[in-house]
Amino acid sequence: MTMSETKTTNSPEFVTVTCDKMKVNLANAGEFITVEAAAISLGKYLSDPSTPATNEQSHIFGHVFGINNLKKVLLEIDIYNSKQGDKDPKIAAIKCYYGISERHDPDFPLKPQNGEFRDLILMPVLDNGKDKHNISLRGDEILSGSRPCPNQCGEDSFLNQ
């Protein structure tokens, strides 16, 4: 199956729109929602039969990235974009890939048997829809190593307040 093909499923996010039709106005992708709408959305996800039970180790419904690392990524994007010509593609978005990563964070308290946790990988995306991974000031790096929630980062979410 190619990236432009879709699978048939009951989940609402799987529709028959090819990826190339989704790379329009990437700089404005996403929307702000109310805290109430976010709580409803998360509640739907948690009650979905395909979501692992809360007592299962594979139950993850969020990821935490530190503000300092997010600022570094945004600064690198700003620097990259400032060096591009008027007609050159610029970074317009950040894509979140799912992954499984080893932990090298000295502040991460859990030590899984195989050294790996579910993770997100934050990938800069050009305004033409192409991933652009080699913008880091430290070499060919992108941000990952999140702290998955709740089982690996605590349970203090806005749902508990």
VMD Tcl script that builds the backbone (N, CA, C; Angstrom):
set m [mol new atoms 483]
animate dup $m
set s [atomselect $m all]
$s set {name element resname resid chain x y z} {
  {N N MET 1 A 0.842 -1.176 0.000}
  {CA C MET 1 A 0.000 0.000 0.000}
  {C C MET 1 A 0.890 1.244 0.000}
  {N N THR 2 A 0.605 2.190 -0.880}
  {CA C THR 2 A 1.388 3.422 -0.924}
  {C C THR 2 A 0.791 4.446 0.029}
  {N N MET 3 A 1.568 5.520 0.268}
  {CA C MET 3 A 1.096 6.568 1.164}
  {C C MET 3 A -0.173 7.235 0.655}
  {N N SER 4 A -0.423 7.209 -0.659}
  {CA C SER 4 A -1.604 7.868 -1.196}
  {C C SER 4 A -2.832 6.968 -1.193}
  {N N GLU 5 A -2.649 5.694 -0.873}
  {CA C GLU 5 A -3.779 4.788 -0.785}
  {C C GLU 5 A -4.302 4.778 0.651}
  {N N THR 6 A -5.546 4.359 0.816}
  {CA C THR 6 A -6.127 4.320 2.154}
  {C C THR 6 A -6.696 2.946 2.439}
  {N N LYS 7 A -6.803 2.636 3.725}
  {CA C LYS 7 A -7.406 1.388 4.158}
  {C C LYS 7 A -8.864 1.652 4.542}
  {N N THR 8 A -9.667 0.641 4.468}
  {CA C THR 8 A -11.039 0.759 4.902}
  {C C THR 8 A -11.115 0.331 6.361}
  {N N THR 9 A -11.729 1.166 7.170}
  {CA C THR 9 A -11.868 0.897 8.589}
  {C C THR 9 A -13.076 1.654 9.109}
  {N N ASN 10 A -13.477 1.362 10.315}
  {CA C ASN 10 A -14.595 2.069 10.922}
  {C C ASN 10 A -14.165 3.381 11.564}
  {N N SER 11 A -12.871 3.586 11.749}
  {CA C SER 11 A -12.396 4.803 12.397}
  {C C SER 11 A -12.661 6.007 11.513}
  {N N PRO 12 A -13.095 7.132 12.119}
  {CA C PRO 12 A -13.464 8.305 11.321}
  {C C PRO 12 A -12.295 8.977 10.624}
  {N N GLU 13 A -11.050 8.784 11.092}
  {CA C GLU 13 A -9.927 9.484 10.484}
  {C C GLU 13 A -9.471 8.873 9.177}
  {N N PHE 14 A -9.937 7.683 8.838}
  {CA C PHE 14 A -9.525 7.045 7.601}
  {C C PHE 14 A -10.581 7.286 6.535}
  {N N VAL 15 A -10.260 8.210 5.645}
  {CA C VAL 15 A -11.164 8.554 4.555}
  {C C VAL 15 A -10.404 8.397 3.249}
  {N N THR 16 A -11.096 8.465 2.148}
  {CA C THR 16 A -10.466 8.233 0.858}
  {C C THR 16 A -9.977 9.543 0.237}
  {N N VAL 17 A -9.021 10.197 0.914}
  {CA C VAL 17 A -8.367 11.386 0.390}
  {C C VAL 17 A -6.881 11.076 0.306}
  {N N THR 18 A -6.280 11.304 -0.840}
  {CA C THR 18 A -4.857 11.000 -0.986}
  {C C THR 18 A -4.017 12.077 -0.302}
  {N N CYS 19 A -2.821 11.673 0.131}
  {CA C CYS 19 A -1.927 12.579 0.859}
  {C C CYS 19 A -1.601 13.833 0.063}
  {N N ASP 20 A -1.442 13.703 -1.258}
  {CA C ASP 20 A -1.056 14.878 -2.041}
  {C C ASP 20 A -2.127 15.964 -2.014}
  {N N LYS 21 A -3.375 15.612 -1.758}
  {CA C LYS 21 A -4.438 16.614 -1.656}
  {C C LYS 21 A -4.476 17.278 -0.287}
  {N N MET 22 A -3.723 16.738 0.676}
  {CA C MET 22 A -3.723 17.283 2.033}
  {C C MET 22 A -2.579 18.270 2.269}
  {N N LYS 23 A -1.692 18.448 1.300}
  {CA C LYS 23 A -0.543 19.332 1.503}
  {C C LYS 23 A -0.829 20.762 1.049}
  {N N VAL 24 A -2.021 21.228 1.315}
  {CA C VAL 24 A -2.437 22.574 0.980}
  {C C VAL 24 A -2.444 23.415 2.255}
  {N N ASN 25 A -1.854 24.594 2.204}
  {CA C ASN 25 A -1.875 25.529 3.319}
  {C C ASN 25 A -1.365 24.887 4.613}
  {N N LEU 26 A -0.243 24.192 4.525}
  {CA C LEU 26 A 0.301 23.480 5.688}
  {C C LEU 26 A 0.629 24.405 6.847}
  {N N ALA 27 A 1.014 25.640 6.571}
  {CA C ALA 27 A 1.376 26.569 7.644}
  {C C ALA 27 A 0.197 26.853 8.571}
  {N N ASN 28 A -1.013 26.616 8.108}
  {CA C ASN 28 A -2.197 26.857 8.931}
  {C C ASN 28 A -2.928 25.574 9.297}
  {N N ALA 29 A -2.275 24.421 9.123}
  {CA C ALA 29 A -2.910 23.148 9.478}
  {C C ALA 29 A -3.127 23.090 10.990}
  {N N GLY 30 A -4.194 22.475 11.392}
  {CA C GLY 30 A -4.543 22.382 12.804}
  {C C GLY 30 A -5.567 23.448 13.162}
  {N N GLU 31 A -6.105 23.304 14.327}
  {CA C GLU 31 A -7.067 24.297 14.795}
  {C C GLU 31 A -7.067 24.306 16.318}
  {N N PHE 32 A -7.416 25.436 16.859}
  {CA C PHE 32 A -7.535 25.555 18.305}
  {C C PHE 32 A -8.935 25.135 18.708}
  {N N ILE 33 A -9.017 24.348 19.767}
  {CA C ILE 33 A -10.306 23.895 20.273}
  {C C ILE 33 A -10.388 24.244 21.756}
  {N N THR 34 A -11.588 24.218 22.286}
  {CA C THR 34 A -11.765 24.527 23.702}
  {C C THR 34 A -11.275 23.357 24.550}
  {N N VAL 35 A -11.019 23.631 25.800}
  {CA C VAL 35 A -10.623 22.572 26.730}
  {C C VAL 35 A -11.746 21.540 26.827}
  {N N GLU 36 A -12.989 22.001 26.816}
  {CA C GLU 36 A -14.127 21.072 26.870}
  {C C GLU 36 A -14.128 20.144 25.648}
  {N N ALA 37 A -13.891 20.704 24.459}
  {CA C ALA 37 A -13.842 19.878 23.250}
  {C C ALA 37 A -12.672 18.900 23.310}
  {N N ALA 38 A -11.550 19.335 23.860}
  {CA C ALA 38 A -10.391 18.446 24.004}
  {C C ALA 38 A -10.716 17.295 24.952}
  {N N ALA 39 A -11.401 17.586 26.042}
  {CA C ALA 39 A -11.776 16.541 26.996}
  {C C ALA 39 A -12.739 15.546 26.350}
  {N N ILE 40 A -13.663 16.027 25.568}
  {CA C ILE 40 A -14.607 15.149 24.868}
  {C C ILE 40 A -13.847 14.283 23.862}
  {N N SER 41 A -12.943 14.897 23.106}
  {CA C SER 41 A -12.151 14.167 22.119}
  {C C SER 41 A -11.320 13.068 22.774}
  {N N LEU 42 A -10.626 13.401 23.847}
  {CA C LEU 42 A -9.816 12.413 24.555}
  {C C LEU 42 A -10.699 11.322 25.160}
  {N N GLY 43 A -11.850 11.701 25.679}
  {CA C GLY 43 A -12.786 10.714 26.217}
  {C C GLY 43 A -13.245 9.726 25.155}
  {N N LYS 44 A -13.509 10.213 23.949}
  {CA C LYS 44 A -13.897 9.329 22.845}
  {C C LYS 44 A -12.768 8.362 22.510}
  {N N TYR 45 A -11.544 8.889 22.486}
  {CA C TYR 45 A -10.391 8.033 22.197}
  {C C TYR 45 A -10.239 6.957 23.263}
  {N N LEU 46 A -10.340 7.346 24.522}
  {CA C LEU 46 A -10.147 6.392 25.621}
  {C C LEU 46 A -11.247 5.341 25.669}
  {N N SER 47 A -12.447 5.692 25.206}
  {CA C SER 47 A -13.548 4.724 25.233}
  {C C SER 47 A -13.663 3.920 23.940}
  {N N ASP 48 A -12.845 4.230 22.945}
  {CA C ASP 48 A -12.861 3.492 21.689}
  {C C ASP 48 A -12.399 2.054 21.954}
  {N N PRO 49 A -13.101 1.051 21.425}
  {CA C PRO 49 A -12.725 -0.346 21.663}
  {C C PRO 49 A -11.317 -0.711 21.184}
  {N N SER 50 A -10.760 0.040 20.232}
  {CA C SER 50 A -9.418 -0.272 19.750}
  {C C SER 50 A -8.321 0.331 20.626}
  {N N THR 51 A -8.681 1.177 21.592}
  {CA C THR 51 A -7.706 1.770 22.504}
  {C C THR 51 A -7.404 0.776 23.623}
  {N N PRO 52 A -6.127 0.508 23.901}
  {CA C PRO 52 A -5.794 -0.428 24.988}
  {C C PRO 52 A -6.363 0.036 26.330}
  {N N ALA 53 A -6.683 -0.908 27.186}
  {CA C ALA 53 A -7.210 -0.596 28.516}
  {C C ALA 53 A -6.169 0.192 29.313}
  {N N THR 54 A -6.633 1.019 30.246}
  {CA C THR 54 A -5.726 1.895 30.989}
  {C C THR 54 A -4.724 1.135 31.848}
  {N N ASN 55 A -5.002 -0.113 32.185}
  {CA C ASN 55 A -4.050 -0.876 33.001}
  {C C ASN 55 A -3.035 -1.644 32.149}
  {N N GLU 56 A -3.109 -1.545 30.825}
  {CA C GLU 56 A -2.143 -2.204 29.945}
  {C C GLU 56 A -0.940 -1.299 29.729}
  {N N GLN 57 A 0.239 -1.877 29.678}
  {CA C GLN 57 A 1.459 -1.100 29.473}
  {C C GLN 57 A 1.440 -0.366 28.139}
  {N N SER 58 A 0.750 -0.902 27.153}
  {CA C SER 58 A 0.697 -0.269 25.837}
  {C C SER 58 A -0.292 0.895 25.774}
  {N N HIS 59 A -0.992 1.162 26.883}
  {CA C HIS 59 A -1.961 2.266 26.914}
  {C C HIS 59 A -1.214 3.593 26.962}
  {N N ILE 60 A -1.240 4.319 25.854}
  {CA C ILE 60 A -0.608 5.634 25.776}
  {C C ILE 60 A -1.595 6.566 25.096}
  {N N PHE 61 A -1.825 7.722 25.705}
  {CA C PHE 61 A -2.728 8.665 25.067}
  {C C PHE 61 A -2.125 10.063 24.945}
  {N N GLY 62 A -0.850 10.180 25.182}
  {CA C GLY 62 A -0.202 11.471 25.017}
  {C C GLY 62 A 1.306 11.331 25.088}
  {N N HIS 63 A 1.982 12.401 24.729}
  {CA C HIS 63 A 3.443 12.443 24.775}
  {C C HIS 63 A 3.869 13.818 25.261}
  {N N VAL 64 A 4.944 13.880 26.038}
  {CA C VAL 64 A 5.465 15.136 26.557}
  {C C VAL 64 A 6.824 15.426 25.923}
  {N N PHE 65 A 6.973 16.647 25.421}
  {CA C PHE 65 A 8.262 17.166 24.973}
  {C C PHE 65 A 8.557 18.407 25.802}
  {N N GLY 66 A 9.797 18.581 26.196}
  {CA C GLY 66 A 10.189 19.753 26.968}
  {C C GLY 66 A 10.151 21.024 26.138}
  {N N ILE 67 A 9.764 22.110 26.775}
  {CA C ILE 67 A 9.642 23.395 26.083}
  {C C ILE 67 A 10.978 23.853 25.510}
  {N N ASN 68 A 12.086 23.551 26.202}
  {CA C ASN 68 A 13.396 23.973 25.690}
  {C C ASN 68 A 13.741 23.283 24.375}
  {N N ASN 69 A 13.428 21.992 24.270}
  {CA C ASN 69 A 13.688 21.286 23.008}
  {C C ASN 69 A 12.738 21.746 21.910}
  {N N LEU 70 A 11.501 22.038 22.261}
  {CA C LEU 70 A 10.574 22.564 21.256}
  {C C LEU 70 A 11.043 23.922 20.746}
  {N N LYS 71 A 11.552 24.761 21.657}
  {CA C LYS 71 A 12.080 26.070 21.239}
  {C C LYS 71 A 13.272 25.899 20.303}
  {N N LYS 72 A 14.138 24.916 20.574}
  {CA C LYS 72 A 15.282 24.658 19.692}
  {C C LYS 72 A 14.807 24.301 18.289}
  {N N VAL 73 A 13.793 23.427 18.212}
  {CA C VAL 73 A 13.266 23.026 16.902}
  {C C VAL 73 A 12.706 24.243 16.172}
  {N N LEU 74 A 11.922 25.058 16.864}
  {CA C LEU 74 A 11.328 26.228 16.217}
  {C C LEU 74 A 12.397 27.235 15.790}
  {N N LEU 75 A 13.444 27.406 16.594}
  {CA C LEU 75 A 14.548 28.289 16.219}
  {C C LEU 75 A 15.254 27.761 14.975}
  {N N GLU 76 A 15.513 26.460 14.934}
  {CA C GLU 76 A 16.160 25.867 13.764}
  {C C GLU 76 A 15.300 26.045 12.514}
  {N N ILE 77 A 13.986 25.924 12.672}
  {CA C ILE 77 A 13.075 26.142 11.543}
  {C C ILE 77 A 13.157 27.599 11.088}
  {N N ASP 78 A 13.141 28.542 12.041}
  {CA C ASP 78 A 13.230 29.957 11.680}
  {C C ASP 78 A 14.544 30.263 10.959}
  {N N ILE 79 A 15.650 29.699 11.454}
  {CA C ILE 79 A 16.958 29.919 10.817}
  {C C ILE 79 A 16.961 29.327 9.409}
  {N N TYR 80 A 16.473 28.104 9.272}
  {CA C TYR 80 A 16.414 27.460 7.953}
  {C C TYR 80 A 15.592 28.318 6.994}
  {N N ASN 81 A 14.393 28.717 7.419}
  {CA C ASN 81 A 13.511 29.499 6.546}
  {C C ASN 81 A 14.125 30.838 6.159}
  {N N SER 82 A 14.851 31.463 7.087}
  {CA C SER 82 A 15.448 32.778 6.797}
  {C C SER 82 A 16.535 32.683 5.732}
  {N N LYS 83 A 17.112 31.520 5.536}
  {CA C LYS 83 A 18.180 31.324 4.548}
  {C C LYS 83 A 17.642 30.940 3.172}
  {N N GLN 84 A 16.342 30.718 3.063}
  {CA C GLN 84 A 15.755 30.309 1.790}
  {C C GLN 84 A 15.403 31.532 0.950}
  {N N GLY 85 A 15.525 31.371 -0.362}
  {CA C GLY 85 A 15.127 32.434 -1.273}
  {C C GLY 85 A 13.615 32.548 -1.347}
  {N N ASP 86 A 13.152 33.601 -2.007}
  {CA C ASP 86 A 11.709 33.845 -2.106}
  {C C ASP 86 A 10.943 32.693 -2.743}
  {N N LYS 87 A 11.574 31.998 -3.698}
  {CA C LYS 87 A 10.883 30.914 -4.396}
  {C C LYS 87 A 11.230 29.532 -3.868}
  {N N ASP 88 A 12.144 29.464 -2.888}
  {CA C ASP 88 A 12.525 28.178 -2.298}
  {C C ASP 88 A 11.459 27.702 -1.322}
  {N N PRO 89 A 11.251 26.373 -1.246}
  {CA C PRO 89 A 10.285 25.876 -0.257}
  {C C PRO 89 A 10.776 26.177 1.161}
  {N N LYS 90 A 9.837 26.519 2.012}
  {CA C LYS 90 A 10.140 26.818 3.413}
  {C C LYS 90 A 9.423 25.807 4.302}
  {N N ILE 91 A 9.903 25.652 5.503}
  {CA C ILE 91 A 9.242 24.752 6.450}
  {C C ILE 91 A 7.963 25.430 6.923}
  {N N ALA 92 A 6.866 24.711 6.784}
  {CA C ALA 92 A 5.559 25.273 7.088}
  {C C ALA 92 A 4.818 24.507 8.171}
  {N N ALA 93 A 5.341 23.332 8.563}
  {CA C ALA 93 A 4.594 22.501 9.504}
  {C C ALA 93 A 5.544 21.525 10.188}
  {N N ILE 94 A 5.010 20.829 11.159}
  {CA C ILE 94 A 5.726 19.742 11.822}
  {C C ILE 94 A 4.808 18.529 11.816}
  {N N LYS 95 A 5.315 17.436 11.277}
  {CA C LYS 95 A 4.566 16.177 11.225}
  {C C LYS 95 A 4.989 15.332 12.424}
  {N N CYS 96 A 4.042 14.637 13.017}
  {CA C CYS 96 A 4.335 13.737 14.135}
  {C C CYS 96 A 4.212 12.302 13.648}
  {N N TYR 97 A 5.345 11.603 13.641}
  {CA C TYR 97 A 5.354 10.185 13.308}
  {C C TYR 97 A 5.314 9.377 14.599}
  {N N TYR 98 A 4.673 8.222 14.563}
  {CA C TYR 98 A 4.744 7.279 15.674}
  {C C TYR 98 A 6.003 6.446 15.508}
  {N N GLY 99 A 6.613 6.077 16.611}
  {CA C GLY 99 A 7.792 5.239 16.557}
  {C C GLY 99 A 8.011 4.508 17.865}
  {N N ILE 100 A 9.028 3.701 17.905}
  {CA C ILE 100 A 9.459 3.027 19.127}
  {C C ILE 100 A 10.941 3.342 19.262}
  {N N SER 101 A 11.321 3.944 20.386}
  {CA C SER 101 A 12.680 4.442 20.562}
  {C C SER 101 A 13.298 3.957 21.856}
  {N N GLU 102 A 14.612 3.909 21.829}
  {CA C GLU 102 A 15.363 3.682 23.061}
  {C C GLU 102 A 15.406 4.987 23.844}
  {N N ARG 103 A 15.566 4.876 25.145}
  {CA C ARG 103 A 15.651 6.058 25.994}
  {C C ARG 103 A 17.099 6.338 26.366}
  {N N HIS 104 A 17.508 7.592 26.164}
  {CA C HIS 104 A 18.839 8.042 26.573}
  {C C HIS 104 A 18.714 9.277 27.454}
  {N N ASP 105 A 17.548 9.511 28.011}
  {CA C ASP 105 A 17.237 10.662 28.854}
  {C C ASP 105 A 17.602 10.307 30.296}
  {N N PRO 106 A 18.588 10.972 30.887}
  {CA C PRO 106 A 19.003 10.617 32.252}
  {C C PRO 106 A 17.909 10.856 33.286}
  {N N ASP 107 A 16.922 11.699 32.962}
  {CA C ASP 107 A 15.836 11.979 33.903}
  {C C ASP 107 A 14.640 11.056 33.729}
  {N N PHE 108 A 14.725 10.126 32.793}
  {CA C PHE 108 A 13.618 9.209 32.531}
  {C C PHE 108 A 13.748 8.022 33.478}
  {N N PRO 109 A 12.822 7.855 34.424}
  {CA C PRO 109 A 13.015 6.887 35.509}
  {C C PRO 109 A 12.780 5.423 35.156}
  {N N LEU 110 A 12.028 5.140 34.123}
  {CA C LEU 110 A 11.686 3.754 33.828}
  {C C LEU 110 A 12.730 3.100 32.941}
  {N N LYS 111 A 12.999 1.858 33.194}
  {CA C LYS 111 A 13.975 1.102 32.405}
  {C C LYS 111 A 13.297 -0.156 31.876}
  {N N PRO 112 A 12.728 -0.105 30.671}
  {CA C PRO 112 A 12.049 -1.283 30.131}
  {C C PRO 112 A 13.058 -2.389 29.828}
  {N N GLN 113 A 12.560 -3.609 29.773}
  {CA C GLN 113 A 13.434 -4.761 29.541}
  {C C GLN 113 A 14.225 -4.617 28.243}
  {N N ASN 114 A 13.579 -4.190 27.182}
  {CA C ASN 114 A 14.273 -4.084 25.897}
  {C C ASN 114 A 14.805 -2.668 25.647}
  {N N GLY 115 A 14.638 -1.762 26.614}
  {CA C GLY 115 A 15.142 -0.402 26.488}
  {C C GLY 115 A 14.330 0.504 25.583}
  {N N GLU 116 A 13.132 0.069 25.161}
  {CA C GLU 116 A 12.365 0.828 24.187}
  {C C GLU 116 A 10.980 1.216 24.709}
  {N N PHE 117 A 10.508 2.375 24.238}
  {CA C PHE 117 A 9.164 2.867 24.549}
  {C C PHE 117 A 8.514 3.390 23.277}
  {N N ARG 118 A 7.196 3.422 23.274}
  {CA C ARG 118 A 6.465 4.071 22.188}
  {C C ARG 118 A 6.840 5.543 22.210}
  {N N ASP 119 A 6.867 6.151 21.029}
  {CA C ASP 119 A 7.412 7.500 20.950}
  {C C ASP 119 A 6.779 8.272 19.800}
  {N N LEU 120 A 7.041 9.552 19.761}
  {CA C LEU 120 A 6.724 10.411 18.632}
  {C C LEU 120 A 8.030 10.937 18.066}
  {N N ILE 121 A 8.040 11.171 16.789}
  {CA C ILE 121 A 9.169 11.766 16.097}
  {C C ILE 121 A 8.618 13.010 15.407}
  {N N LEU 122 A 9.186 14.183 15.730}
  {CA C LEU 122 A 8.698 15.431 15.149}
  {C C LEU 122 A 9.524 15.772 13.918}
  {N N MET 123 A 8.866 15.797 12.774}
  {CA C MET 123 A 9.533 15.987 11.485}
  {C C MET 123 A 9.112 17.315 10.855}
  {N N PRO 124 A 10.062 18.222 10.597}
  {CA C PRO 124 A 9.724 19.437 9.853}
  {C C PRO 124 A 9.224 19.082 8.447}
  {N N VAL 125 A 8.267 19.857 7.962}
  {CA C VAL 125 A 7.662 19.613 6.650}
  {C C VAL 125 A 7.678 20.907 5.845}
  {N N LEU 126 A 8.164 20.810 4.614}
  {CA C LEU 126 A 8.184 21.959 3.716}
  {C C LEU 126 A 6.778 22.304 3.247}
  {N N ASP 127 A 6.609 23.533 2.764}
  {CA C ASP 127 A 5.289 23.956 2.302}
  {C C ASP 127 A 4.825 23.197 1.062}
  {N N ASN 128 A 5.706 22.418 0.438}
  {CA C ASN 128 A 5.303 21.573 -0.688}
  {C C ASN 128 A 4.918 20.160 -0.220}
  {N N GLY 129 A 4.929 19.936 1.099}
  {CA C GLY 129 A 4.503 18.660 1.667}
  {C C GLY 129 A 5.613 17.654 1.902}
  {N N LYS 130 A 6.844 17.979 1.542}
  {CA C LYS 130 A 7.954 17.032 1.704}
  {C C LYS 130 A 8.601 17.177 3.079}
  {N N ASP 131 A 8.947 16.042 3.678}
  {CA C ASP 131 A 9.673 16.048 4.945}
  {C C ASP 131 A 11.046 16.679 4.733}
  {N N LYS 132 A 11.510 17.430 5.734}
  {CA C LYS 132 A 12.832 18.078 5.659}
  {C C LYS 132 A 13.549 17.823 6.976}
  {N N HIS 133 A 14.312 16.731 7.024}
  {CA C HIS 133 A 14.916 16.290 8.281}
  {C C HIS 133 A 16.271 16.899 8.572}
  {N N ASN 134 A 16.965 17.452 7.607}
  {CA C ASN 134 A 18.346 17.870 7.835}
  {C C ASN 134 A 18.473 19.388 8.006}
  {N N ILE 135 A 17.821 19.925 9.040}
  {CA C ILE 135 A 17.909 21.363 9.318}
  {C C ILE 135 A 18.598 21.658 10.640}
  {N N SER 136 A 18.890 20.643 11.431}
  {CA C SER 136 A 19.394 20.842 12.787}
  {C C SER 136 A 20.764 21.503 12.792}
  {N N LEU 137 A 20.952 22.382 13.755}
  {CA C LEU 137 A 22.250 23.021 13.953}
  {C C LEU 137 A 23.270 22.019 14.491}
  {N N ARG 138 A 22.796 20.885 15.014}
  {CA C ARG 138 A 23.666 19.861 15.593}
  {C C ARG 138 A 23.931 18.719 14.611}
  {N N GLY 139 A 23.573 18.884 13.383}
  {CA C GLY 139 A 23.757 17.815 12.409}
  {C C GLY 139 A 22.414 17.262 11.968}
  {N N ASP 140 A 22.415 16.045 11.518}
  {CA C ASP 140 A 21.221 15.409 10.973}
  {C C ASP 140 A 20.388 14.812 12.104}
  {N N GLU 141 A 19.692 15.674 12.864}
  {CA C GLU 141 A 18.886 15.237 14.009}
  {C C GLU 141 A 17.475 15.813 13.922}
  {N N ILE 142 A 16.527 15.062 14.450}
  {CA C ILE 142 A 15.168 15.558 14.630}
  {C C ILE 142 A 14.730 15.203 16.041}
  {N N LEU 143 A 13.701 15.867 16.538}
  {CA C LEU 143 A 13.287 15.692 17.928}
  {C C LEU 143 A 12.445 14.434 18.106}
  {N N SER 144 A 12.820 13.641 19.086}
  {CA C SER 144 A 12.094 12.444 19.494}
  {C C SER 144 A 12.369 12.273 20.985}
  {N N GLY 145 A 12.215 11.081 21.505}
  {CA C GLY 145 A 12.489 10.851 22.920}
  {C C GLY 145 A 11.465 11.502 23.831}
  {N N SER 146 A 10.198 11.473 23.417}
  {CA C SER 146 A 9.135 12.034 24.249}
  {C C SER 146 A 8.927 11.152 25.475}
  {N N ARG 147 A 8.144 11.625 26.374}
  {CA C ARG 147 A 7.749 10.822 27.531}
  {C C ARG 147 A 6.271 10.482 27.363}
  {N N PRO 148 A 5.986 9.237 26.990}
  {CA C PRO 148 A 4.601 8.834 26.759}
  {C C PRO 148 A 3.768 8.896 28.038}
  {N N CYS 149 A 2.515 9.268 27.885}
  {CA C CYS 149 A 1.590 9.402 29.014}
  {C C CYS 149 A 0.419 8.443 28.842}
  {N N PRO 150 A -0.161 7.928 29.893}
  {CA C PRO 150 A 0.095 8.256 31.286}
  {C C PRO 150 A 1.147 7.361 31.929}
  {N N ASN 151 A 1.362 6.178 31.391}
  {CA C ASN 151 A 2.166 5.187 32.100}
  {C C ASN 151 A 3.616 5.581 32.275}
  {N N GLN 152 A 4.124 6.476 31.455}
  {CA C GLN 152 A 5.528 6.846 31.555}
  {C C GLN 152 A 5.752 8.317 31.888}
  {N N CYS 153 A 4.716 9.074 32.188}
  {CA C CYS 153 A 4.956 10.486 32.521}
  {C C CYS 153 A 4.051 10.991 33.639}
  {N N GLY 154 A 3.283 10.136 34.264}
  {CA C GLY 154 A 2.387 10.580 35.328}
  {C C GLY 154 A 0.980 10.720 34.796}
  {N N GLU 155 A 0.046 10.928 35.682}
  {CA C GLU 155 A -1.356 10.976 35.281}
  {C C GLU 155 A -2.006 12.317 35.533}
  {N N ASP 156 A -1.237 13.378 35.648}
  {CA C ASP 156 A -1.806 14.695 35.901}
  {C C ASP 156 A -2.227 15.363 34.606}
  {N N SER 157 A -3.278 14.888 33.971}
  {CA C SER 157 A -3.764 15.516 32.751}
  {C C SER 157 A -4.918 16.463 33.126}
  {N N PHE 158 A -5.307 17.269 32.175}
  {CA C PHE 158 A -6.412 18.192 32.424}
  {C C PHE 158 A -7.712 17.451 32.717}
  {N N LEU 159 A -7.786 16.172 32.365}
  {CA C LEU 159 A -8.982 15.388 32.670}
  {C C LEU 159 A -9.159 15.156 34.168}
  {N N ASN 160 A -8.055 15.199 34.915}
  {CA C ASN 160 A -8.119 14.935 36.356}
  {C C ASN 160 A -8.361 16.204 37.167}
  {N N GLN 161 A -8.554 17.328 36.526}
  {CA C GLN 161 A -8.692 18.604 37.253}
  {C C GLN 161 A -10.120 19.068 37.290}
}
mol reanalyze $m
mol bondsrecalc $m
mol representation Tube
mol addrep $m
